[in-house]
Amino acid sequence: MANPTNATSRLHESFEESPRGSRSRKESRKESRKGGRVAAAVSMAGTLAAGSMFLIGAGAAHAATSDTLPGSKPTWASASADRGAAPAAAPLAVRVYLAGRDPQGLAAYARSVADPKSAAYRHFLTPEQIQARFGASAEQVAAVKTWLGGAGLTVTGQTEDYIAVQGSTAAVAAALNTSFHEYATSDGTLRAPSRDVSVPAGVRSAIIGIVGLSQDRTANKPNNTDGTNGTDAKDKKTASVSPGGVPYLGTTPCSDYQGQKLATGLPALNGQSVPWAVCGYTPTQVRGAYGVTSTGLTGKGVTVAVLDAYGLPSMKADADEYAARHGDKPFRPGQYSEIVTPGQWTDQAACGQPAGWAGEEALDVESVHGMAPDAKVLYIGANSCFDTAGGGVAANGGLLDSLQLVVDHHLADMVSNSWGELMHFLDPSGNPVDLDPALINVYEQTFQKGAAEGIGFYFSAGDCSDDNPASGCGAGAGSSRSQAEYPTSSPWVTSVGGTSIAIGADKRIQFQTSWQTSTSALATGGSAWTPASYLYGGGGGTSDVFAQPWYQSWLVPASLSSTLLNGTATSPKRVVPDVAAYGDPSTGFLQGYTQQLPDGSTAYAESRIGGTSLAAPTFVGIQADAQQAQGGPIGFANPEIYLRATFGLFTDVTDHPRTNGPLAVVRGSTTAPALRQFGQGVDLHATKGYDNATGVGTPNAWYLTSFR
């Protein structure tokens, strides 16, 4: 292959000439809400991108006579669970989210600035320009406020994204032409609308959705595993001394690199001894494996936001100590900053406590810094793991609020998100429930605004394959059917899947497969391994909600885009992930942070951790290097990712058998070992070309230098 220096312009020129790249997709797609499933009401005429927004009750193209907001009554509010009217005088706070003056124009512009074929390519707007061009007009805001005030509701706060109001339950019900009842669930009796709400026709086009109508909220979870919480039965929270002289939380023996230590006293696999799993790869090893070292790129001039819930008080000190212990540079003055407000933290018990997110924060910050040691890192700790903070105004209240904070003030060039939620799940009573479509609308609008500004959003794809409820992890998560998670399945974000990786002593990749891992134990007598059973793996699959985005149309096989995880699609759909990086906990990352040790003391300690929570910040760090090479914002990266994949600038990952060693490691202790075999997917598999386990593949030096 020719030297890819200054390859970006040649790629774009070739793309213009490519039959695949020049395809025109002037389609209009519209999905309706059926059978209690979340709708994707999307009309995409002309240049507008498919799958851009649900547009419930928003947009001139949807100005039908009905003023109902479909999906505003949750599916768990069933007649059989109805326990009568909610107290009329009880206070109720909600947020009325604003659609803006031209929501479809926003989607079109967001596409155009990311599309190399567009005249507006990379003509990013400022937040002020976004608001002036696409935000809610003064007339729209005044009309919504007049309606709300006339209904007896009080405006308690306002941003450019929403109007927060409060009133009695009876007043809110009257304003929305519904009634509120209480419904029995295993979480107690919860309030919800007894029917879908509706709004006056005069304000319908100004409203994208109303959030807070029901008392149930969906908690987001970090997509990591094998941290010090002992989620893996073979890696309980035990402490030993690491080679660096600090506590190592995990089992030994373990290796510094793939194949360093062999489990010679344990049964072989395919006639060969299996190596002990690594203690955790360090940034130096990973930079070498993905070709970052050879490029000399460091992410200089780029700001990366890391978004999680809560915050670790010692994060900067821990990151500096970690870097120094592993041969890297600590943060220089002003390179690391954070927005964390402990006095406003809420929902701590429901979110697994701040300590439950501390390992995720350390993983994300140290991974980004490791891959892009000169990039600025802004850590934003949401005050809750829920999407929003309730009816009031909060700058970084919930995770959605924190995303809007980044977009409304353009706080970063790219955002690493290692969390997500199910779109279809079981409520506490075991009834199928869908994610609130109003929330999805608002997320999509936020991502589109970010794309128009030149901000890229990256989300981990999940740690349970396609969340099949027949699997242990799918059942444990409460999944109601096989699915792609959210927000990773949004057409406006980059979904990052996981791989299992073997990095040798020379910091090069020996092999990699999809992260779809099976486990075996010692059989009775200890002379053989038990039959393998599926354990966990990186998320992926075909969305049953979002239409296929334009950038996937020339590369994703129809066998994937037209086949749902639980049926056949009537039209092509969004498939995830887009890309992949290492995520298997058995080939994971060595992280370090201040935490409670098994003896009850608190100190800096290190451990191995994995998940697509590792894959996402790793790829984001590499993207920071790519942006440095390009000399300007990448923005919404997917069109460029698929363009480069078309020209072979990613390392393709497959699960094909190899003959140069077992695709496995041993974990645990010598007395209680576990055999982990890689690329053992049940529903998702890495195949030649694009696949629903690793997307277009993993980055390498050729990918990075193509931005120069």
C-alpha positions as CSV (number, residue, x, y, z in Angstrom):
1,M,0.0,0.0,0.0
2,A,1.3,3.5,-0.8
3,N,2.5,5.8,1.9
4,P,-0.6,7.5,3.2
5,T,1.0,10.9,4.0
6,N,-1.4,13.7,3.0
7,A,-3.9,10.9,2.3
8,T,-7.0,12.7,3.5
9,S,-7.5,14.8,0.3
10,R,-6.8,11.7,-1.9
11,L,-9.3,9.7,0.1
12,H,-11.9,12.3,-0.5
13,E,-11.1,12.6,-4.2
14,S,-11.3,8.8,-4.5
15,F,-14.5,8.8,-2.6
16,E,-16.1,11.2,-5.1
17,E,-15.2,8.8,-7.9
18,S,-16.2,5.6,-6.1
19,P,-19.5,4.1,-7.1
20,R,-20.2,3.2,-3.5
21,G,-19.3,6.7,-2.3
22,S,-21.4,8.5,-4.9
23,R,-24.6,6.7,-4.2
24,S,-27.5,9.0,-3.5
25,R,-30.0,8.0,-0.8
26,K,-33.0,10.2,-1.3
27,E,-35.4,8.3,0.8
28,S,-38.2,9.1,3.1
29,R,-38.7,6.7,6.0
30,K,-41.3,6.7,8.6
31,E,-41.8,4.3,11.4
32,S,-44.8,4.2,13.7
33,R,-45.2,3.1,17.3
34,K,-46.6,-0.4,17.3
35,G,-47.2,-3.0,19.9
36,G,-45.8,-0.8,22.7
37,R,-42.4,-0.4,21.1
38,V,-40.6,2.9,20.9
39,A,-41.4,4.6,17.6
40,A,-38.9,6.2,15.2
41,A,-41.1,8.8,13.4
42,V,-38.5,10.0,10.9
43,S,-39.2,11.8,7.6
44,M,-36.0,12.2,5.6
45,A,-36.6,13.8,2.3
46,G,-33.9,15.2,0.1
47,T,-30.5,15.5,1.7
48,L,-31.7,14.8,5.3
49,A,-30.0,11.9,7.0
50,A,-32.0,8.8,7.8
51,G,-32.6,8.1,11.4
52,S,-31.9,11.6,12.6
53,M,-34.6,12.2,15.2
54,F,-37.9,10.8,16.4
55,L,-39.5,14.3,16.3
56,I,-42.4,13.4,18.6
57,G,-44.7,16.5,18.3
58,A,-42.0,18.5,16.6
59,G,-41.2,20.0,13.2
60,A,-43.3,21.4,10.4
61,A,-43.1,18.1,8.5
62,H,-45.1,16.5,11.3
63,A,-47.7,19.2,11.7
64,A,-50.6,16.7,11.6
65,T,-53.9,17.6,13.3
66,S,-53.2,15.4,16.3
67,D,-51.5,17.0,19.2
68,T,-50.8,13.8,21.1
69,L,-47.2,13.0,22.2
70,P,-47.0,9.2,21.5
71,G,-45.3,7.2,24.1
72,S,-45.7,9.6,27.0
73,K,-47.7,7.0,28.9
74,P,-45.2,4.3,29.9
75,T,-46.1,0.8,29.0
76,W,-45.8,-0.3,32.6
77,A,-48.8,1.8,33.5
78,S,-51.2,-1.0,32.7
79,A,-54.9,-1.4,33.6
80,S,-54.2,-4.4,35.8
81,A,-51.7,-2.4,37.8
82,D,-53.9,0.7,38.1
83,R,-54.6,1.7,41.8
84,G,-56.6,4.8,41.1
85,A,-56.1,8.5,40.8
86,A,-52.9,10.1,42.1
87,P,-53.3,12.8,44.8
88,A,-54.5,15.9,42.9
89,A,-52.7,18.4,45.2
90,A,-49.3,16.7,45.1
91,P,-46.6,18.8,43.5
92,L,-45.3,17.7,40.1
93,A,-42.2,19.1,38.3
94,V,-41.6,18.4,34.6
95,R,-39.4,19.7,31.8
96,V,-40.8,20.8,28.5
97,Y,-38.0,20.3,25.9
98,L,-37.9,22.7,23.0
99,A,-37.7,21.4,19.4
100,G,-36.3,24.7,18.0
101,R,-37.4,26.6,15.0
102,D,-36.0,24.1,12.4
103,P,-35.3,20.7,13.8
104,Q,-35.0,19.0,10.4
105,G,-32.7,21.8,9.2
106,L,-30.5,21.1,12.2
107,A,-30.3,17.4,11.3
108,A,-29.5,18.3,7.7
109,Y,-26.7,20.7,8.7
110,A,-25.3,18.2,11.2
111,R,-25.0,15.8,8.3
112,S,-23.6,18.3,5.8
113,V,-20.6,19.4,8.0
114,A,-19.6,15.7,8.5
115,D,-20.1,14.6,4.9
116,P,-16.9,15.0,2.8
117,K,-19.1,15.4,-0.3
118,S,-20.9,18.4,1.1
119,A,-20.1,22.1,0.4
120,A,-20.6,22.7,4.1
121,Y,-18.0,20.0,5.1
122,R,-16.2,21.1,8.3
123,H,-18.0,24.5,8.4
124,F,-18.8,24.1,12.0
125,L,-21.0,26.6,13.9
126,T,-20.6,28.1,17.4
127,P,-23.2,27.4,20.1
128,E,-24.4,30.9,19.6
129,Q,-24.9,30.4,15.9
130,I,-26.6,27.1,16.6
131,Q,-29.1,28.8,18.9
132,A,-29.7,31.7,16.5
133,R,-30.2,29.5,13.5
134,F,-31.9,26.4,14.9
135,G,-32.8,27.1,18.5
136,A,-36.3,28.0,19.8
137,S,-37.4,31.4,18.7
138,A,-38.6,34.0,21.2
139,E,-42.1,33.5,19.8
140,Q,-42.0,29.8,20.4
141,V,-40.8,30.2,24.0
142,A,-43.4,32.9,24.7
143,A,-46.1,30.7,23.3
144,V,-45.1,27.7,25.4
145,K,-44.8,29.9,28.6
146,T,-48.2,31.5,27.9
147,W,-49.8,28.1,27.6
148,L,-48.1,26.8,30.8
149,G,-48.8,29.9,32.8
150,G,-52.4,29.9,31.7
151,A,-52.7,26.3,32.9
152,G,-51.7,27.4,36.4
153,L,-48.1,26.1,36.2
154,T,-45.1,28.0,37.4
155,V,-41.9,28.3,35.4
156,T,-39.0,27.3,37.8
157,G,-36.1,27.6,35.3
158,Q,-35.2,27.8,31.7
159,T,-32.3,26.9,29.4
160,E,-32.0,27.0,25.6
161,D,-33.0,23.4,25.7
162,Y,-36.0,23.3,28.0
163,I,-38.5,25.1,30.2
164,A,-38.8,23.6,33.7
165,V,-42.3,24.0,35.3
166,Q,-44.0,22.9,38.5
167,G,-47.6,22.8,39.7
168,S,-50.1,20.5,41.3
169,T,-50.6,17.1,39.7
170,A,-54.2,18.2,38.9
171,A,-52.9,21.3,37.1
172,V,-50.3,19.4,35.1
173,A,-53.0,16.9,34.1
174,A,-55.3,19.6,33.0
175,A,-52.6,21.3,30.9
176,L,-51.7,18.0,29.2
177,N,-55.3,16.7,28.7
178,T,-54.6,13.6,30.7
179,S,-55.0,12.2,34.2
180,F,-52.4,10.8,36.6
181,H,-52.9,7.5,38.3
182,E,-50.8,5.4,40.6
183,Y,-49.7,1.9,39.5
184,A,-48.5,-1.0,41.5
185,T,-44.9,-2.2,40.8
186,S,-42.4,-4.2,42.8
187,D,-40.7,-0.8,43.5
188,G,-43.9,0.4,45.1
189,T,-46.7,2.5,43.8
190,L,-45.6,4.9,41.1
191,R,-47.3,7.8,39.4
192,A,-47.8,7.9,35.6
193,P,-50.2,9.4,33.0
194,S,-53.2,7.2,32.5
195,R,-53.1,8.0,28.7
196,D,-50.7,9.7,26.3
197,V,-50.5,13.4,27.0
198,S,-51.4,16.1,24.4
199,V,-50.6,19.7,23.9
200,P,-52.4,22.6,22.1
201,A,-51.9,22.6,18.4
202,G,-50.5,26.2,18.6
203,V,-47.4,25.0,20.6
204,R,-47.1,21.5,19.2
205,S,-44.3,22.3,16.8
206,A,-42.2,24.0,19.5
207,I,-42.1,20.9,21.8
208,I,-39.9,17.9,21.2
209,G,-41.0,16.0,24.4
210,I,-41.9,16.3,28.0
211,V,-39.8,14.6,30.6
212,G,-40.7,13.8,34.3
213,L,-44.3,12.8,33.8
214,S,-43.7,9.4,35.3
215,Q,-41.9,8.5,38.6
216,D,-39.8,5.8,37.1
217,R,-36.4,6.7,35.7
218,T,-33.8,4.6,33.9
219,A,-30.4,4.4,35.5
220,N,-27.4,4.3,33.2
221,K,-24.6,1.9,34.1
222,P,-20.9,2.0,33.5
223,N,-19.8,-0.6,30.9
224,N,-16.9,-2.1,32.8
225,T,-16.3,-5.4,34.4
226,D,-13.5,-7.1,36.4
227,G,-12.8,-4.1,38.5
228,T,-12.1,-4.3,42.2
229,N,-15.8,-5.0,42.9
230,G,-15.1,-8.7,42.3
231,T,-17.7,-9.1,39.5
232,D,-15.7,-11.9,38.1
233,A,-15.7,-15.1,40.2
234,K,-12.1,-15.8,39.4
235,D,-10.8,-12.3,40.3
236,K,-12.1,-11.6,43.8
237,K,-10.9,-8.5,45.6
238,T,-7.7,-9.8,47.0
239,A,-4.5,-7.9,47.5
240,S,-0.9,-8.7,46.6
241,V,2.1,-6.5,46.0
242,S,2.6,-5.4,42.4
243,P,6.1,-5.2,40.8
244,G,5.8,-1.4,41.3
245,G,5.5,-1.8,45.0
246,V,1.8,-0.9,45.4
247,P,-1.1,-3.2,46.1
248,Y,-2.4,-5.2,43.2
249,L,-6.1,-6.1,43.5
250,G,-6.6,-9.4,41.7
251,T,-5.3,-12.9,41.5
252,T,-1.9,-14.1,40.6
253,P,0.0,-15.4,38.8
254,C,-0.4,-13.0,35.9
255,S,1.8,-11.9,33.1
256,D,3.3,-8.6,32.0
257,Y,2.7,-9.4,28.3
258,Q,1.0,-12.2,26.4
259,G,2.8,-15.5,26.7
260,Q,5.3,-14.4,29.4
261,K,4.1,-17.0,31.9
262,L,2.6,-20.3,30.9
263,A,0.2,-22.4,33.0
264,T,2.3,-25.4,32.6
265,G,0.8,-27.3,35.5
266,L,-2.7,-27.1,34.1
267,P,-4.4,-28.9,31.2
268,A,-3.3,-27.8,27.7
269,L,-5.6,-26.5,25.0
270,N,-5.2,-28.0,21.5
271,G,-1.9,-29.6,22.6
272,Q,-0.4,-26.3,23.8
273,S,0.1,-24.8,27.2
274,V,-2.1,-21.8,27.9
275,P,-0.5,-18.5,29.1
276,W,-1.6,-16.8,32.3
277,A,-3.6,-13.7,31.6
278,V,-1.8,-10.3,31.8
279,C,-2.0,-8.3,35.0
280,G,-3.2,-5.5,32.7
281,Y,-1.7,-3.7,29.7
282,T,-0.1,-0.3,30.3
283,P,-0.5,2.7,27.9
284,T,3.0,2.2,26.5
285,Q,2.1,-1.3,25.4
286,V,-1.3,-0.2,23.9
287,R,0.2,2.8,22.1
288,G,2.7,0.4,20.5
289,A,0.0,-2.1,19.6
290,Y,-2.2,0.4,17.8
291,G,0.6,2.2,16.0
292,V,0.4,5.4,18.0
293,T,4.0,5.3,19.0
294,S,5.3,5.2,15.5
295,T,3.4,8.3,14.5
296,G,4.7,10.5,17.3
297,L,1.2,11.9,17.8
298,T,0.2,12.9,21.3
299,G,-3.1,14.6,21.0
300,K,-1.6,18.1,21.4
301,G,-4.1,20.9,21.0
302,V,-7.2,18.7,21.6
303,T,-9.6,18.8,24.5
304,V,-11.4,15.5,25.5
305,A,-14.3,15.5,27.9
306,V,-14.7,12.4,30.0
307,L,-18.3,12.1,31.2
308,D,-19.3,9.8,34.1
309,A,-21.3,10.1,37.3
310,Y,-20.0,11.6,40.5
311,G,-16.2,12.1,40.9
312,L,-13.1,10.8,42.6
313,P,-11.5,13.5,44.8
314,S,-8.0,12.1,44.1
315,M,-8.4,11.7,40.4
316,K,-5.6,14.0,39.2
317,A,-3.2,12.8,41.8
318,D,-4.0,9.2,41.0
319,A,-3.6,9.8,37.3
320,D,-0.2,11.5,37.8
321,E,1.0,8.7,40.1
322,Y,-0.2,6.1,37.5
323,A,1.6,7.9,34.7
324,A,4.8,8.2,36.6
325,R,4.8,4.6,37.7
326,H,4.4,3.4,34.1
327,G,6.9,5.7,32.2
328,D,4.5,8.4,31.1
329,K,4.2,12.1,31.8
330,P,1.9,13.4,34.6
331,F,-0.6,16.1,33.7
332,R,1.1,19.4,33.2
333,P,-0.5,22.4,35.0
334,G,-3.8,23.3,33.4
335,Q,-4.0,20.1,31.3
336,Y,-6.5,18.4,33.6
337,S,-9.7,20.0,34.9
338,E,-13.0,18.8,36.2
339,I,-16.6,19.9,36.8
340,V,-17.7,18.0,40.0
341,T,-20.2,19.2,42.5
342,P,-20.4,16.7,45.4
343,G,-22.9,18.9,47.3
344,Q,-25.4,18.3,44.6
345,W,-25.1,14.5,44.2
346,T,-28.3,12.6,44.2
347,D,-29.6,9.0,43.7
348,Q,-26.3,7.6,45.1
349,A,-27.8,4.3,46.4
350,A,-29.7,3.7,43.1
351,C,-26.5,4.4,41.1
352,G,-24.3,2.1,43.1
353,Q,-22.7,4.9,45.2
354,P,-19.9,7.2,44.0
355,A,-17.4,4.5,44.8
356,G,-19.1,2.3,42.2
357,W,-18.2,4.8,39.5
358,A,-14.7,5.7,40.8
359,G,-13.1,2.8,38.9
360,E,-14.8,3.9,35.7
361,E,-13.6,7.4,36.1
362,A,-10.0,6.3,36.7
363,L,-10.2,3.9,33.7
364,D,-11.5,6.6,31.4
365,V,-9.1,9.4,32.4
366,E,-6.0,7.2,32.5
367,S,-6.9,5.5,29.1
368,V,-7.4,8.9,27.3
369,H,-4.3,10.3,28.9
370,G,-2.4,7.2,28.0
371,M,-3.3,7.3,24.3
372,A,-3.0,11.1,24.0
373,P,-0.6,12.3,26.7
374,D,-0.6,15.9,25.5
375,A,-4.4,16.3,25.1
376,K,-6.4,18.3,27.7
377,V,-8.8,16.2,29.7
378,L,-12.0,17.7,31.2
379,Y,-13.7,15.3,33.6
380,I,-17.4,16.0,34.1
381,G,-19.1,14.2,36.9
382,A,-22.9,14.1,36.6
383,N,-24.7,14.4,39.8
384,S,-26.6,11.2,39.1
385,C,-26.4,8.2,36.8
386,F,-30.0,9.0,35.6
387,D,-30.5,10.9,32.4
388,T,-31.9,14.1,34.0
389,A,-32.0,15.7,37.4
390,G,-35.7,16.0,37.5
391,G,-37.9,19.0,36.8
392,G,-35.5,21.7,37.9
393,V,-32.5,23.2,36.2
394,A,-29.1,21.7,36.9
395,A,-25.9,22.3,34.9
396,N,-24.6,18.8,35.3
397,G,-27.5,17.2,37.0
398,G,-27.9,14.0,35.1
399,L,-25.9,12.5,32.3
400,L,-28.1,14.1,29.6
401,D,-27.8,17.5,31.4
402,S,-24.0,17.1,31.4
403,L,-23.9,16.4,27.7
404,Q,-26.0,19.5,27.0
405,L,-23.5,21.4,29.2
406,V,-20.7,20.4,26.9
407,V,-22.7,21.3,23.7
408,D,-24.2,24.6,24.9
409,H,-20.8,25.9,25.9
410,H,-18.5,23.9,23.5
411,L,-16.4,22.6,26.3
412,A,-14.5,19.9,24.3
413,D,-13.7,18.6,20.9
414,M,-14.8,15.0,21.7
415,V,-16.6,13.3,24.5
416,S,-15.9,9.8,25.9
417,N,-18.9,8.1,27.4
418,S,-18.5,4.6,28.9
419,W,-22.1,4.1,30.0
420,G,-25.5,3.2,28.5
421,E,-28.9,1.7,29.0
422,L,-31.3,-0.8,27.5
423,M,-34.0,0.5,25.1
424,H,-36.3,-2.5,25.9
425,F,-36.3,-3.9,29.4
426,L,-38.4,-5.4,32.1
427,D,-39.8,-3.2,34.8
428,P,-39.5,-4.3,38.5
429,S,-42.8,-6.3,38.0
430,G,-41.5,-8.1,35.0
431,N,-43.5,-6.2,32.4
432,P,-41.8,-5.2,29.1
433,V,-41.0,-1.5,29.1
434,D,-39.5,0.8,26.4
435,L,-37.1,3.7,27.0
436,D,-39.0,7.0,27.1
437,P,-39.2,8.3,23.5
438,A,-39.1,11.9,24.7
439,L,-35.7,11.2,26.2
440,I,-34.4,9.7,23.0
441,N,-35.7,12.8,21.1
442,V,-33.7,15.1,23.4
443,Y,-30.5,13.0,23.2
444,E,-30.7,12.9,19.4
445,Q,-31.2,16.7,19.2
446,T,-28.2,17.1,21.6
447,F,-26.0,14.9,19.4
448,Q,-27.0,16.8,16.3
449,K,-26.2,20.1,17.9
450,G,-22.8,18.8,18.8
451,A,-22.2,17.5,15.3
452,A,-23.0,20.9,13.9
453,E,-20.4,22.4,16.3
454,G,-17.7,19.9,15.5
455,I,-18.0,17.8,18.7
456,G,-17.7,14.0,18.4
457,F,-19.6,11.7,20.8
458,Y,-18.2,8.2,21.5
459,F,-20.1,5.6,23.4
460,S,-19.2,2.1,24.7
461,A,-21.3,-0.6,23.0
462,G,-22.1,-2.6,26.1
463,D,-20.6,-5.7,27.8
464,C,-23.3,-8.3,27.2
465,S,-23.2,-9.0,23.5
466,D,-26.7,-8.3,22.2
467,D,-28.3,-8.4,25.7
468,N,-30.1,-11.6,24.9
469,P,-32.2,-12.4,27.9
470,A,-31.4,-16.1,27.5
471,S,-27.8,-15.2,28.6
472,G,-26.8,-14.8,32.2
473,C,-25.7,-11.2,31.7
474,G,-28.8,-10.3,29.6
475,A,-31.2,-11.7,32.2
476,G,-29.2,-10.0,35.0
477,A,-29.6,-6.6,33.3
478,G,-33.3,-7.1,32.9
479,S,-33.3,-7.1,29.1
480,S,-36.7,-8.0,27.6
481,R,-35.2,-9.0,24.2
482,S,-32.0,-9.1,22.2
483,Q,-31.1,-5.5,21.3
484,A,-28.5,-2.8,20.7
485,E,-28.2,-0.5,23.7
486,Y,-28.6,3.3,23.8
487,P,-27.1,5.9,23.3
488,T,-24.5,3.7,21.5
489,S,-27.1,2.9,18.8
490,S,-27.8,6.5,18.0
491,P,-27.0,7.3,14.3
492,W,-25.2,10.4,15.6
493,V,-22.6,8.9,17.9
494,T,-19.6,6.6,17.3
495,S,-20.3,3.2,18.9
496,V,-17.1,1.5,20.1
497,G,-17.1,-2.3,20.5
498,G,-14.6,-4.6,22.1
499,T,-11.9,-7.0,21.1
500,S,-9.7,-9.6,22.9
501,I,-6.1,-8.7,22.2
502,A,-2.7,-10.3,22.7
503,I,0.2,-7.9,22.9
504,G,3.7,-9.4,23.0
505,A,6.9,-8.4,24.6
506,D,7.7,-6.2,21.5
507,K,4.4,-4.2,22.0
508,R,3.0,-5.7,18.8
509,I,-0.3,-7.4,18.4
510,Q,0.1,-11.2,18.2
511,F,-3.6,-11.8,17.6
512,Q,-7.0,-10.2,18.2
513,T,-10.5,-11.4,18.0
514,S,-13.9,-10.0,18.9
515,W,-14.5,-9.8,22.6
516,Q,-16.9,-12.7,22.9
517,T,-15.5,-14.9,25.6
518,S,-16.3,-18.3,27.0
519,T,-15.2,-19.8,30.3
520,S,-14.3,-23.3,31.5
521,A,-13.2,-24.6,34.9
522,L,-11.1,-27.6,35.8
523,A,-13.0,-30.8,35.5
524,T,-13.1,-33.3,38.3
525,G,-9.7,-34.8,38.8
526,G,-8.0,-31.7,37.3
527,S,-6.8,-33.3,34.1
528,A,-9.1,-31.5,31.6
529,W,-11.2,-28.4,31.2
530,T,-15.0,-28.5,31.4
531,P,-17.0,-27.7,28.2
532,A,-16.9,-24.0,27.5
533,S,-19.9,-21.8,28.2
534,Y,-20.5,-18.2,27.0
535,L,-19.6,-15.6,29.6
536,Y,-19.8,-12.1,28.2
537,G,-18.7,-9.9,25.3
538,G,-18.8,-6.5,23.6
539,G,-22.1,-5.1,22.6
540,G,-23.5,-4.8,19.1
541,G,-26.3,-5.8,16.7
542,T,-29.0,-4.3,14.6
543,S,-31.2,-1.5,16.0
544,D,-34.9,-2.1,15.8
545,V,-35.5,1.6,16.3
546,F,-33.1,3.6,14.1
547,A,-33.1,3.6,10.3
548,Q,-29.8,3.0,8.5
549,P,-27.7,6.2,8.4
550,W,-26.2,7.3,5.1
551,Y,-22.6,6.5,6.1
552,Q,-23.3,2.8,6.6
553,S,-25.2,2.3,3.3
554,W,-22.1,1.5,1.2
555,L,-20.2,-0.8,3.7
556,V,-22.6,-2.6,6.0
557,P,-23.9,-5.9,4.5
558,A,-27.6,-6.1,3.9
559,S,-27.6,-9.4,5.8
560,L,-26.9,-7.4,8.9
561,S,-28.8,-4.1,8.3
562,S,-32.0,-5.9,7.2
563,T,-32.0,-8.6,9.9
564,L,-33.0,-7.6,13.4
565,L,-31.8,-9.4,16.4
566,N,-35.4,-10.7,16.8
567,G,-36.8,-10.7,13.3
568,T,-36.6,-9.2,9.8
569,A,-36.5,-5.5,9.2
570,T,-38.8,-3.9,6.5
571,S,-36.0,-1.5,5.7
572,P,-32.3,-1.2,6.4
573,K,-31.4,-0.3,10.0
574,R,-28.6,1.1,12.1
575,V,-26.0,-1.6,13.0
576,V,-23.4,-1.2,15.8
577,P,-20.6,-1.0,16.7
578,D,-18.8,1.3,14.3
579,V,-15.3,0.5,15.4
580,A,-13.6,-1.5,18.1
581,A,-10.7,-1.5,20.5
582,Y,-9.5,-3.8,23.3
583,G,-12.1,-4.5,25.9
584,D,-12.0,-8.1,27.1
585,P,-11.2,-8.0,30.9
586,S,-9.0,-11.0,30.4
587,T,-6.8,-8.9,28.1
588,G,-7.6,-5.7,29.9
589,F,-6.0,-2.5,31.2
590,L,-3.9,-2.0,34.3
591,Q,-5.6,0.9,36.1
592,G,-4.7,2.6,39.4
593,Y,-6.5,4.9,41.9
594,T,-7.1,5.5,45.6
595,Q,-9.6,3.1,47.0
596,Q,-10.5,0.9,49.9
597,L,-8.4,-2.1,50.3
598,P,-9.5,-5.6,51.5
599,D,-8.1,-4.8,55.0
600,G,-10.3,-1.7,55.3
601,S,-7.5,0.8,54.7
602,T,-7.5,3.3,51.9
603,A,-4.6,3.7,49.5
604,Y,-3.5,3.9,45.8
605,A,-3.8,0.4,44.3
606,E,-3.8,-1.1,40.8
607,S,-5.9,-3.8,39.2
608,R,-6.9,-5.1,35.8
609,I,-10.2,-3.9,34.3
610,G,-12.0,-4.2,31.0
611,G,-15.2,-3.7,29.2
612,T,-16.2,-1.5,26.3
613,S,-15.7,1.2,28.9
614,L,-12.1,0.6,28.2
615,A,-12.5,0.4,24.4
616,A,-14.3,3.8,24.2
617,P,-11.7,6.0,25.9
618,T,-8.9,4.1,24.2
619,F,-10.4,5.0,20.8
620,V,-11.2,8.5,21.9
621,G,-7.5,9.0,22.8
622,I,-6.5,7.7,19.4
623,Q,-9.0,10.1,17.8
624,A,-7.4,13.0,19.7
625,D,-4.1,11.9,18.0
626,A,-5.9,11.9,14.7
627,Q,-7.3,15.4,15.2
628,Q,-3.8,16.6,16.1
629,A,-2.6,15.1,12.8
630,Q,-5.5,16.8,10.9
631,G,-4.9,20.1,12.5
632,G,-8.6,20.8,13.1
633,P,-11.8,19.3,14.5
634,I,-12.9,15.9,13.4
635,G,-16.4,16.4,14.7
636,F,-18.9,13.6,14.1
637,A,-16.5,10.9,13.0
638,N,-18.6,8.2,11.5
639,P,-18.6,9.4,7.8
640,E,-14.8,9.6,7.9
641,I,-14.5,6.3,9.7
642,Y,-16.5,4.5,7.1
643,L,-14.7,6.3,4.3
644,R,-11.4,5.2,5.6
645,A,-12.6,1.7,6.1
646,T,-13.6,1.6,2.5
647,F,-10.0,2.1,1.6
648,G,-8.7,-0.4,4.1
649,L,-7.3,1.9,6.7
650,F,-8.5,-0.2,9.7
651,T,-7.2,-3.6,10.9
652,D,-10.0,-6.1,10.1
653,V,-10.8,-8.4,13.0
654,T,-12.0,-11.9,12.6
655,D,-12.8,-14.9,14.8
656,H,-11.2,-17.4,12.4
657,P,-9.2,-20.1,14.1
658,R,-5.4,-19.7,14.1
659,T,-2.6,-22.2,14.4
660,N,0.1,-20.1,16.1
661,G,-1.1,-20.6,19.6
662,P,-4.3,-21.0,21.6
663,L,-6.7,-18.1,21.6
664,A,-7.1,-18.3,25.3
665,V,-5.6,-17.4,28.7
666,V,-5.9,-18.8,32.2
667,R,-7.2,-16.6,35.0
668,G,-7.7,-17.0,38.7
669,S,-5.2,-18.9,40.9
670,T,-3.4,-22.2,40.4
671,T,-5.9,-23.8,42.7
672,A,-9.0,-22.2,41.2
673,P,-8.2,-21.4,37.6
674,A,-10.5,-20.5,34.7
675,L,-9.9,-21.0,31.0
676,R,-11.0,-18.0,28.9
677,Q,-11.3,-18.7,25.2
678,F,-11.7,-15.7,22.8
679,G,-13.9,-15.1,19.8
680,Q,-16.6,-17.5,21.1
681,G,-19.7,-15.4,20.3
682,V,-23.2,-16.8,20.3
683,D,-25.1,-14.0,18.5
684,L,-22.3,-11.7,17.4
685,H,-19.3,-12.7,15.4
686,A,-16.2,-11.0,13.8
687,T,-16.1,-11.8,10.1
688,K,-14.2,-10.5,7.2
689,G,-15.2,-6.9,6.5
690,Y,-17.8,-5.0,8.6
691,D,-19.4,-7.1,11.3
692,N,-21.7,-6.5,14.3
693,A,-19.0,-7.5,16.8
694,T,-16.1,-5.2,15.9
695,G,-17.5,-2.8,13.2
696,V,-15.0,-1.8,10.6
697,G,-12.2,-3.1,12.8
698,T,-9.5,-1.5,15.0
699,P,-7.3,1.6,14.4
700,N,-3.6,1.4,13.4
701,A,-0.8,3.7,12.3
702,W,-2.0,3.9,8.7
703,Y,-5.4,5.1,10.0
704,L,-3.7,7.8,12.0
705,T,-1.4,9.0,9.3
706,S,-4.2,9.3,6.8
707,F,-5.3,12.4,8.7
708,R,-2.0,14.2,7.8
